[in-house]
Amino acid sequence: MAFDGITMKCIAAELSARLCGGRCDKIYMPDKDAIVLSVRSAGKNYKLFLCCNPSIPRIYLTESARENPLSPPVFCMLLRKHLSGGHITHISCPDVERVIEIGIESKNELGDIGTKRLIIEIMGRYSNILLVNENGTIADCVRKIDASAPGERILLPGVKYELPPKQDKLSPLETDFDKIHKIIGLCPDDFKMDKHILNSFAGLSPAVARDFVYAVCGDMDAQGMQFDDEKKNTLAKHIAGMFDKIKNPRFEPVIIKNDDKMPFDFSCFDLKQYDSKERVCALCEVL
């Protein structure tokens, strides 16, 4: 399972419930593309790990201790300057983007209170961690991108931060049964339904799209011609129900294990395609 937009929405909701209102005590940078925030919230200590390594970008709570360099990197020092002692005001995922925004309220050099945003973008080789000022400009970021990279956003200190460009897909947060049913009806007879769903709705991974189809007809490779009016109606209701859980939110995170009891996949929902496999409840701190 990829870190898709739905997964990011689920993680943001869980972290928000645990960390909002908490105090950012310490900040470490054990690696060139990893940040650890030590947060005291509701009488508990948490370590929030953010990593923008292109191979394995991720965000989760951890109890593991990591060795830190003797001399903190410049980006780490900047985060300490602006965020240490601050309080987390919000943790959110814009729409169903692969982005999590952490708002931290703290005092500046003049004693004025302002809210800066620590943003992690989990997008493969485009992953990044950025500190954004109150006025929306980038204070600094782990991976800087200038105008010499054609077609990419400019990510440099002083530049106004903008979210990654949206794909030409419909957001699960802006759908209802009628819209979903109409889109399903547009799937060509000789085209796989899961691919059609994946191409139509934002925030989905291939596994989630396949599971929508499997839950209705028991065949992840089913094509449009295999869906009569009744199955199209059932599929639209199933997708609308799952999207409603994203809107509310009501997630059911699980880790799926193989026959050797080893984890091999995870999901924000209990995927029907793995009904024969063992699964355990999964919260973000167990990753």
C-alpha positions in Angstrom: 0.0 0.0 0.0 1.3 3.4 -0.9 1.2 6.5 1.2 -1.8 7.8 -0.8 -3.9 10.8 0.0 -6.4 8.8 2.0 -3.6 7.4 4.2 -2.3 10.9 4.8 -5.8 12.1 5.7 -6.0 9.2 8.2 -2.6 9.9 9.8 -3.4 13.7 10.1 -6.7 12.9 11.9 -4.9 10.5 14.3 -2.0 12.8 15.0 -4.4 15.8 15.5 -6.3 13.8 18.1 -3.1 13.1 20.0 -0.9 16.1 19.5 -3.0 19.2 19.1 -2.5 21.6 22.0 0.8 19.9 22.8 4.1 21.7 23.5 7.0 21.2 21.1 9.8 20.6 23.6 12.8 19.5 21.5 13.7 19.2 17.9 16.3 16.9 16.4 17.6 16.1 12.9 19.2 12.7 13.1 19.6 12.5 9.3 19.8 15.0 6.5 16.2 14.4 5.5 14.6 13.4 8.8 13.2 15.5 11.7 12.1 14.3 15.2 9.7 16.5 17.2 9.5 15.8 20.9 6.0 16.8 22.0 4.4 16.9 25.4 0.6 16.6 25.0 -2.2 15.7 27.5 0.4 14.5 30.1 2.2 12.2 27.7 5.5 12.5 25.8 5.5 11.8 22.1 8.2 11.6 19.4 6.9 12.6 15.9 9.2 11.3 13.2 9.1 13.0 9.8 11.2 11.8 6.9 11.4 13.0 3.3 13.9 10.4 2.0 12.9 9.9 -1.6 13.0 6.1 -1.2 11.0 5.8 2.0 9.2 9.1 2.9 7.0 8.7 6.0 5.5 10.2 9.1 4.7 8.4 12.4 4.9 8.4 16.1 7.9 6.4 17.5 9.5 5.4 20.7 12.9 4.6 19.1 15.9 6.8 20.0 18.1 7.9 17.1 21.7 9.1 17.3 22.0 12.8 16.5 25.0 14.6 14.9 27.2 16.5 17.3 26.6 19.7 15.3 22.9 20.3 14.4 22.3 21.0 10.7 21.3 24.6 9.7 17.7 23.5 9.1 17.4 21.9 12.5 18.7 25.1 14.2 16.1 27.2 12.3 13.3 24.9 13.5 14.6 25.2 17.1 14.7 29.0 16.8 11.1 29.3 15.5 9.3 26.3 16.9 10.8 25.3 20.3 8.4 25.9 23.1 5.6 26.5 20.7 2.2 24.8 20.9 0.6 22.8 18.1 -2.6 24.5 16.9 -3.6 22.1 14.1 -2.5 19.1 12.1 -4.3 18.7 8.8 -4.2 17.2 5.3 -5.3 19.6 2.6 -8.1 17.9 0.7 -6.7 14.4 0.1 -3.2 15.5 -0.9 -0.1 13.7 0.1 0.7 16.6 2.4 0.5 17.1 6.2 0.6 20.6 7.7 1.5 21.1 11.3 0.7 24.6 12.7 2.9 25.6 15.7 2.2 28.8 17.6 5.2 30.5 19.2 6.9 33.8 20.0 9.3 35.6 17.7 12.3 37.6 18.6 10.1 40.6 19.5 7.8 38.5 21.7 4.9 38.6 19.2 2.9 35.4 18.9 2.6 33.9 15.4 1.8 30.5 13.8 4.3 28.9 11.5 3.6 25.8 9.5 5.8 22.7 9.4 4.9 20.9 6.2 5.8 17.4 5.0 5.1 16.4 1.5 5.3 12.6 0.9 5.6 12.3 -2.9 8.4 9.8 -3.7 11.4 11.6 -5.2 9.6 14.9 -4.8 9.2 14.5 -1.0 10.2 17.5 1.2 9.9 19.1 4.6 9.3 22.8 4.7 9.0 25.6 7.3 6.5 28.2 6.2 6.2 31.7 7.7 3.1 33.4 8.9 2.9 35.3 5.6 2.9 32.1 3.6 6.5 32.3 2.4 9.0 29.5 2.8 11.5 30.1 5.6 13.6 27.1 4.5 13.2 23.5 3.3 15.2 20.3 3.3 15.2 20.0 -0.5 15.5 23.2 -2.4 14.3 23.5 -6.0 15.1 26.5 -8.2 14.0 27.7 -11.6 16.6 25.5 -13.3 14.3 22.4 -12.8 11.7 22.8 -15.6 8.1 22.1 -14.8 8.6 21.9 -11.0 7.5 24.3 -8.2 10.2 26.7 -7.0 10.9 25.8 -3.4 13.3 28.3 -1.9 13.4 30.6 1.1 11.4 33.7 0.5 9.2 32.1 -2.2 5.4 31.9 -1.5 4.5 28.3 -0.6 1.9 26.6 -2.8 0.6 23.1 -2.6 1.6 20.6 -5.3 -0.5 21.0 -8.4 -3.7 19.0 -8.4 -4.4 16.2 -10.8 -7.4 16.4 -13.0 -9.4 14.1 -10.7 -12.5 14.5 -8.5 -11.8 14.8 -4.8 -13.5 12.2 -2.5 -14.5 15.2 -0.3 -16.5 16.7 -3.1 -18.5 13.7 -4.3 -21.9 12.2 -3.7 -23.7 9.1 -4.9 -25.0 10.7 -8.1 -21.5 11.9 -9.2 -19.9 8.6 -8.4 -22.6 6.7 -10.2 -22.2 8.9 -13.3 -18.4 8.4 -13.4 -18.8 4.6 -13.0 -21.2 4.6 -16.0 -18.5 6.2 -18.2 -16.1 3.3 -17.9 -15.6 1.7 -21.4 -16.7 -1.9 -21.7 -13.2 -3.2 -22.5 -11.5 -1.1 -19.7 -10.7 -2.3 -16.2 -13.0 -0.8 -13.7 -10.3 -0.3 -11.0 -8.2 1.7 -13.5 -11.2 3.8 -14.4 -11.8 4.5 -10.7 -8.1 5.3 -10.1 -8.1 7.7 -13.0 -11.2 9.4 -11.9 -10.8 10.1 -8.1 -8.0 11.8 -6.3 -6.2 10.3 -3.2 -6.6 6.7 -4.1 -3.9 4.0 -4.3 -4.2 1.1 -6.8 -4.9 -1.3 -4.0 -7.9 0.8 -2.8 -9.3 1.1 -6.3 -9.0 -2.7 -6.8 -10.7 -3.3 -3.5 -13.7 -1.3 -4.5 -14.2 -3.6 -7.5 -13.4 -6.8 -5.6 -15.9 -5.9 -2.8 -18.7 -5.8 -5.4 -18.0 -8.6 -7.9 -15.1 -10.6 -6.3 -12.8 -9.9 -9.3 -10.2 -7.2 -9.1 -9.7 -7.3 -12.9 -13.3 -6.9 -13.8 -13.9 -4.7 -16.9 -16.7 -2.3 -17.5 -18.7 -4.8 -19.5 -19.0 -7.0 -16.3 -21.0 -4.3 -14.5 -24.7 -4.2 -15.3 -27.0 -1.5 -13.8 -27.4 -3.3 -10.5 -23.6 -3.8 -10.0 -22.9 -0.2 -11.0 -25.5 0.9 -8.4 -23.9 -1.3 -5.8 -20.4 -0.2 -6.6 -21.4 3.5 -6.4 -23.0 2.9 -3.0 -19.9 1.1 -1.8 -17.6 3.9 -2.9 -19.9 6.6 -1.5 -19.9 4.9 1.8 -16.1 4.7 1.9 -15.8 8.3 0.9 -18.2 9.3 3.6 -15.8 7.7 6.1 -13.0 9.9 4.8 -15.1 13.0 5.1 -16.1 12.5 8.7 -13.5 10.9 9.4 -14.0 7.2 10.4 -11.0 5.2 9.6 -10.3 1.5 10.4 -6.5 1.2 10.0 -5.1 -2.4 9.7 -1.9 -4.2 9.0 -2.2 -7.3 6.9 0.1 -10.3 7.5 1.2 -13.0 5.2 1.1 -16.8 5.9 4.4 -16.4 7.8 2.8 -13.8 10.1 4.9 -11.0 8.6 3.4 -7.6 7.8 3.2 -7.1 4.0 0.6 -4.4 3.6 -1.5 -1.8 5.4 -4.6 0.2 4.9 -6.9 2.8 6.4 -9.8 0.4 5.8 -10.2 -3.3 6.1 -9.6 -4.4 2.5 -11.9 -7.2 1.3 -9.2 -8.6 -1.1 -7.3 -9.8 2.0 -10.2 -11.6 3.8 -8.1 -14.8 3.9 -5.2 -13.0 5.6 -4.6 -12.2 9.2 -4.9 -8.5 10.1 -4.2 -6.4 13.2 -5.4 -3.0 14.2 -2.8 -0.4 13.1 -2.2 3.1 14.5 0.5 5.3 13.1 2.9 4.7 16.1 3.3 1.0 15.2 4.7 1.7 11.8 
